[in-house]
């Protein structure tokens, strides 16, 4: 049974709404992934900086103990 022509626009609007909702979900997913990547990158940079600081402290301590 074919839908009535007066309800055809409701079907089209429903499909358009569904497509927009899917698009927004994909965009939100990508944004969340980018935010997580940035957070993890900051953490990795902070860890690398701490390692450099600790190495410098160790070098200074070794130089002080040799004098």
PyMOL commands that set and color helices and strands:
alter all, ss='L'
color gray80, all
select helices_A, chain A and resi 5-66
alter helices_A, ss='H'
color red, helices_A
deselect
rebuild
show_as cartoon
